[in-house]
Amino acid sequence: MNTVFLLVMLIGTAGWITSTVSLRVKSLQLQADRMERRMALLLDHFGIEEPEPAGLDEVRALLREDRQISAIKAYRRITGAGLAEAKLAVEALAEARKS
């Protein structure tokens, strides 16, 4: 009987800890998103452009070879960006190259 009780308590405690950590991570993500929006507003207000990440020459070379998927992979490796962000950035680089 004691073993079952301890097991139930352990599972309950693990669930509580998991939910608490999950809520905290969500809260921190919201704060980070809010700070990012504020930073973007400040940069726009003062007319400051974000510096380009170093190492994009490799990405541009891949675009010149029409290897967009490889360029996206390289951009992600260089910058640590997510897939959606990397795709948008590489598409913007490709459009700038066409202009």
ZAMAR-557792 format. One record per atom (N, C-alpha, C): x, y, z; residue number from 1; chain; atom name; residue in three letters. Coordinates in steps of 0.02 Angstrom, whole numbers, plus 50000, padded with zeros to 5 digits. Layout:
N
      u      v      w  num  cadena  atomo  residuo
      X      Y      Z  NUM       A     CA      ALA
...
//
This chain:
99
      u      v      w  num  cadena  atomo  residuo
  50041  49940  50000    1       A      N      MET
  50000  50000  50000    1       A     CA      MET
  50043  50063  50000    1       A      C      MET
  50097  50063  50039    2       A      N      ASN
  50140  50121  50042    2       A     CA      ASN
  50174  50134  49975    2       A      C      ASN
  50191  50081  49938    3       A      N      THR
  50224  50088  49873    3       A     CA      THR
  50177  50122  49823    3       A      C      THR
  50113  50103  49823    4       A      N      VAL
  50065  50134  49778    4       A     CA      VAL
  50056  50208  49795    4       A      C      VAL
  50051  50223  49859    5       A      N      PHE
  50044  50292  49880    5       A     CA      PHE
  50104  50334  49859    5       A      C      PHE
  50164  50308  49870    6       A      N      LEU
  50224  50344  49850    6       A     CA      LEU
  50228  50354  49775    6       A      C      LEU
  50207  50304  49737    7       A      N      LEU
  50207  50309  49664    7       A     CA      LEU
  50158  50363  49641    7       A      C      LEU
  50099  50364  49670    8       A      N      VAL
  50049  50415  49653    8       A     CA      VAL
  50075  50484  49671    8       A      C      VAL
  50106  50491  49728    9       A      N      MET
  50134  50556  49749    9       A     CA      MET
  50190  50578  49702    9       A      C      MET
  50232  50531  49682   10       A      N      LEU
  50287  50546  49637   10       A     CA      LEU
  50261  50570  49569   10       A      C      LEU
  50211  50535  49543   11       A      N      ILE
  50182  50554  49478   11       A     CA      ILE
  50148  50622  49484   11       A      C      ILE
  50112  50633  49537   12       A      N      GLY
  50080  50698  49548   12       A     CA      GLY
  50130  50755  49553   12       A      C      GLY
  50184  50744  49590   13       A      N      THR
  50236  50794  49597   13       A     CA      THR
  50270  50809  49530   13       A      C      THR
  50284  50757  49492   14       A      N      ALA
  50315  50766  49426   14       A     CA      ALA
  50269  50806  49380   14       A      C      ALA
  50204  50791  49383   15       A      N      GLY
  50156  50829  49343   15       A     CA      GLY
  50153  50902  49362   15       A      C      GLY
  50153  50915  49427   16       A      N      TRP
  50152  50984  49452   16       A     CA      TRP
  50214  51022  49430   16       A      C      TRP
  50272  50990  49437   17       A      N      ILE
  50335  51023  49417   17       A     CA      ILE
  50335  51037  49342   17       A      C      ILE
  50313  50988  49303   18       A      N      THR
  50311  50997  49230   18       A     CA      THR
  50266  51055  49211   18       A      C      THR
  50207  51060  49240   19       A      N      SER
  50161  51114  49223   19       A     CA      SER
  50188  51182  49246   19       A      C      SER
  50221  51184  49303   20       A      N      THR
  50249  51246  49328   20       A     CA      THR
  50305  51270  49282   20       A      C      THR
  50349  51226  49262   21       A      N      VAL
  50404  51244  49218   21       A     CA      VAL
  50376  51266  49150   21       A      C      VAL
  50327  51231  49125   22       A      N      SER
  50297  51248  49061   22       A     CA      SER
  50267  51319  49062   22       A      C      SER
  50231  51335  49116   23       A      N      LEU
  50202  51402  49122   23       A     CA      LEU
  50257  51455  49126   23       A      C      LEU
  50310  51441  49161   24       A      N      ARG
  50365  51489  49167   24       A     CA      ARG
  50400  51501  49100   24       A      C      ARG
  50410  51447  49063   25       A      N      VAL
  50441  51454  48996   25       A     CA      VAL
  50397  51495  48951   25       A      C      VAL
  50331  51483  48953   26       A      N      LYS
  50284  51521  48912   26       A     CA      LYS
  50287  51595  48931   26       A      C      LYS
  50290  51610  48995   27       A      N      SER
  50294  51678  49019   27       A     CA      SER
  50358  51712  48995   27       A      C      SER
  50414  51676  48999   28       A      N      LEU
  50477  51704  48975   28       A     CA      LEU
  50477  51716  48900   28       A      C      LEU
  50444  51672  48862   29       A      N      GLN
  50440  51681  48790   29       A     CA      GLN
  50399  51744  48773   29       A      C      GLN
  50345  51755  48809   30       A      N      LEU
  50305  51815  48798   30       A     CA      LEU
  50345  51878  48814   30       A      C      LEU
  50384  51876  48867   31       A      N      GLN
  50426  51934  48884   31       A     CA      GLN
  50479  51946  48831   31       A      C      GLN
  50509  51893  48806   32       A      N      ALA
  50560  51900  48753   32       A     CA      ALA
  50529  51928  48689   32       A      C      ALA
  50469  51905  48671   33       A      N      ASP
  50435  51931  48612   33       A     CA      ASP
  50419  52005  48620   33       A      C      ASP
  50397  52024  48679   34       A      N      ARG
  50381  52094  48693   34       A     CA      ARG
  50444  52137  48688   34       A      C      ARG
  50499  52114  48715   35       A      N      MET
  50562  52151  48712   35       A     CA      MET
  50587  52157  48639   35       A      C      MET
  50577  52104  48601   36       A      N      GLU
  50598  52105  48531   36       A     CA      GLU
  50557  52157  48492   36       A      C      GLU
  50492  52160  48504   37       A      N      ARG
  50450  52210  48471   37       A     CA      ARG
  50472  52281  48491   37       A      C      ARG
  50486  52291  48554   38       A      N      ARG
  50508  52357  48577   38       A     CA      ARG
  50574  52377  48545   38       A      C      ARG
  50620  52329  48541   39       A      N      MET
  50685  52343  48510   39       A     CA      MET
  50676  52361  48437   39       A      C      MET
  50632  52326  48403   40       A      N      ALA
  50619  52340  48332   40       A     CA      ALA
  50591  52411  48324   40       A      C      ALA
  50546  52431  48369   41       A      N      LEU
  50518  52498  48367   41       A     CA      LEU
  50572  52551  48378   41       A      C      LEU
  50616  52539  48426   42       A      N      LEU
  50671  52586  48439   42       A     CA      LEU
  50718  52591  48379   42       A      C      LEU
  50735  52535  48350   43       A      N      LEU
  50780  52536  48292   43       A     CA      LEU
  50747  52574  48234   43       A      C      LEU
  50682  52562  48223   44       A      N      ASP
  50647  52598  48170   44       A     CA      ASP
  50644  52673  48185   44       A      C      ASP
  50630  52690  48247   45       A      N      HIS
  50623  52761  48267   45       A     CA      HIS
  50688  52799  48255   45       A      C      HIS
  50744  52769  48272   46       A      N      PHE
  50808  52802  48264   46       A     CA      PHE
  50841  52789  48197   46       A      C      PHE
  50808  52751  48154   47       A      N      GLY
  50834  52738  48087   47       A     CA      GLY
  50895  52694  48086   47       A      C      GLY
  50900  52650  48134   48       A      N      ILE
  50958  52606  48139   48       A     CA      ILE
  50940  52539  48107   48       A      C      ILE
  50982  52515  48063   49       A      N      GLU
  50971  52450  48032   49       A     CA      GLU
  51012  52398  48069   49       A      C      GLU
  50982  52339  48076   50       A      N      GLU
  51018  52285  48110   50       A     CA      GLU
  51077  52264  48068   50       A      C      GLU
  51133  52251  48100   51       A      N      PRO
  51191  52228  48061   51       A     CA      PRO
  51178  52159  48032   51       A      C      PRO
  51206  52148  47974   52       A      N      GLU
  51198  52083  47941   52       A     CA      GLU
  51241  52031  47977   52       A      C      GLU
  51215  51971  47988   53       A      N      PRO
  51256  51919  48020   53       A     CA      PRO
  51318  51904  47979   53       A      C      PRO
  51372  51891  48013   54       A      N      ALA
  51435  51874  47978   54       A     CA      ALA
  51429  51806  47945   54       A      C      ALA
  51462  51797  47889   55       A      N      GLY
  51464  51732  47857   55       A     CA      GLY
  51410  51721  47805   55       A      C      GLY
  51376  51774  47783   56       A      N      LEU
  51323  51765  47734   56       A     CA      LEU
  51349  51758  47663   56       A      C      LEU
  51414  51764  47654   57       A      N      ASP
  51443  51755  47587   57       A     CA      ASP
  51429  51684  47562   57       A      C      ASP
  51432  51636  47607   58       A      N      GLU
  51417  51566  47588   58       A     CA      GLU
  51345  51560  47565   58       A      C      GLU
  51299  51593  47599   59       A      N      VAL
  51228  51591  47581   59       A     CA      VAL
  51219  51622  47512   59       A      C      VAL
  51250  51680  47501   60       A      N      ARG
  51244  51713  47435   60       A     CA      ARG
  51273  51670  47379   60       A      C      ARG
  51329  51636  47393   61       A      N      ALA
  51359  51591  47343   61       A     CA      ALA
  51312  51534  47325   61       A      C      ALA
  51279  51507  47375   62       A      N      LEU
  51231  51454  47362   62       A     CA      LEU
  51171  51480  47322   62       A      C      LEU
  51150  51541  47335   63       A      N      LEU
  51095  51570  47297   63       A     CA      LEU
  51115  51582  47224   63       A      C      LEU
  51177  51602  47214   64       A      N      ARG
  51201  51612  47145   64       A     CA      ARG
  51200  51546  47106   64       A      C      ARG
  51208  51491  47142   65       A      N      GLU
  51206  51424  47111   65       A     CA      GLU
  51135  51396  47110   65       A      C      GLU
  51085  51437  47127   66       A      N      ASP
  51014  51417  47130   66       A     CA      ASP
  51003  51357  47176   66       A      C      ASP
  51037  51358  47233   67       A      N      ARG
  51030  51305  47284   67       A     CA      ARG
  50997  51336  47346   67       A      C      ARG
  50933  51353  47339   68       A      N      GLN
  50899  51389  47393   68       A     CA      GLN
  50892  51348  47457   68       A      C      GLN
  50878  51284  47451   69       A      N      ILE
  50870  51242  47512   69       A     CA      ILE
  50937  51238  47549   69       A      C      ILE
  50991  51230  47512   70       A      N      SER
  51057  51229  47544   70       A     CA      SER
  51073  51296  47575   70       A      C      SER
  51051  51350  47542   71       A      N      ALA
  51062  51417  47569   71       A     CA      ALA
  51024  51426  47635   71       A      C      ALA
  50963  51400  47637   72       A      N      ILE
  50924  51404  47700   72       A     CA      ILE
  50958  51365  47755   72       A      C      ILE
  50982  51305  47739   73       A      N      LYS
  51017  51265  47789   73       A     CA      LYS
  51080  51301  47814   73       A      C      LYS
  51117  51331  47768   74       A      N      ALA
  51178  51368  47787   74       A     CA      ALA
  51160  51427  47830   74       A      C      ALA
  51107  51463  47813   75       A      N      TYR
  51085  51521  47852   75       A     CA      TYR
  51067  51500  47923   75       A      C      TYR
  51032  51444  47929   76       A      N      ARG
  51014  51419  47995   76       A     CA      ARG
  51075  51400  48036   76       A      C      ARG
  51123  51368  48003   77       A      N      ARG
  51185  51348  48038   77       A     CA      ARG
  51224  51409  48061   77       A      C      ARG
  51228  51460  48018   78       A      N      ILE
  51268  51519  48033   78       A     CA      ILE
  51235  51562  48088   78       A      C      ILE
  51169  51571  48083   79       A      N      THR
  51135  51618  48128   79       A     CA      THR
  51099  51586  48186   79       A      C      THR
  51084  51521  48180   80       A      N      GLY
  51045  51488  48232   80       A     CA      GLY
  50970  51503  48226   80       A      C      GLY
  50949  51530  48169   81       A      N      ALA
  50879  51548  48158   81       A     CA      ALA
  50837  51485  48148   81       A      C      ALA
  50772  51493  48159   82       A      N      GLY
  50725  51440  48146   82       A     CA      GLY
  50713  51434  48071   82       A      C      GLY
  50676  51382  48052   83       A      N      LEU
  50665  51369  47981   83       A     CA      LEU
  50626  51426  47947   83       A      C      LEU
  50572  51449  47978   84       A      N      ALA
  50532  51502  47947   84       A     CA      ALA
  50571  51566  47940   84       A      C      ALA
  50607  51585  47992   85       A      N      GLU
  50648  51646  47990   85       A     CA      GLU
  50703  51641  47938   85       A      C      GLU
  50735  51583  47933   86       A      N      ALA
  50789  51573  47885   86       A     CA      ALA
  50761  51576  47814   86       A      C      ALA
  50703  51546  47803   87       A      N      LYS
  50673  51547  47736   87       A     CA      LYS
  50657  51618  47715   87       A      C      LYS
  50628  51657  47759   88       A      N      LEU
  50612  51727  47743   88       A     CA      LEU
  50676  51767  47729   88       A      C      LEU
  50727  51756  47769   89       A      N      ALA
  50789  51794  47760   89       A     CA      ALA
  50823  51776  47694   89       A      C      ALA
  50824  51712  47678   90       A      N      VAL
  50856  51690  47615   90       A     CA      VAL
  50816  51715  47555   90       A      C      VAL
  50750  51714  47560   91       A      N      GLU
  50709  51741  47506   91       A     CA      GLU
  50722  51816  47497   91       A      C      GLU
  50730  51852  47553   92       A      N      ALA
  50746  51923  47548   92       A     CA      ALA
  50815  51934  47516   92       A      C      ALA
  50864  51892  47533   93       A      N      LEU
  50929  51897  47501   93       A     CA      LEU
  50924  51883  47426   93       A      C      LEU
  50884  51833  47408   94       A      N      ALA
  50876  51817  47337   94       A     CA      ALA
  50842  51874  47299   94       A      C      ALA
  50792  51906  47330   95       A      N      GLU
  50759  51963  47298   95       A     CA      GLU
  50807  52021  47291   95       A      C      GLU
  50848  52034  47343   96       A      N      ALA
  50896  52089  47339   96       A     CA      ALA
  50948  52076  47285   96       A      C      ALA
  50965  52014  47275   97       A      N      ARG
  51014  51996  47224   97       A     CA      ARG
  50985  52009  47154   97       A      C      ARG
  50920  51997  47145   98       A      N      LYS
  50887  52008  47080   98       A     CA      LYS
  50881  52081  47064   98       A      C      LYS
  50876  52123  47114   99       A      N      SER
  50867  52196  47103   99       A     CA      SER
  50930  52229  47079   99       A      C      SER
//
